[in-house]
């Protein structure tokens, strides 16, 4: 699943891009943040087990280090993507190949390639 992000979390417009649903922990446990961020960015309700499928680190354009942990999970109910955040306008279920072609940033492409292709 990819989401189309059009604004930063504070509502500031950004150059839109396709990417994975992501978010910070806000001080909570990773699995709590995972459930919250997926609900906010996609409207989906997920449940354990959460299978950690990889992690990566990269440098942001402003020089900060970013650490990302990727999870596979189960969805409760109908898998219709309806974002609750104004920063996301659309979400799509895709095959790994279609996601690879649509995702905007090279980091996301590398994740898809390493994990699914």
Secondary structure, 3 states (H helix, E strand, C coil): CEEEEEECCCCCEEEEEEECCCCCCCCCCHHHHHHHHHHHHHCCEEEEEEEEEEEEEEECCCCCEEEEEEEEEEEECCCCCCCCCCCEEEEECCCHHHHHHHCCCHHHHHHHHHHHC
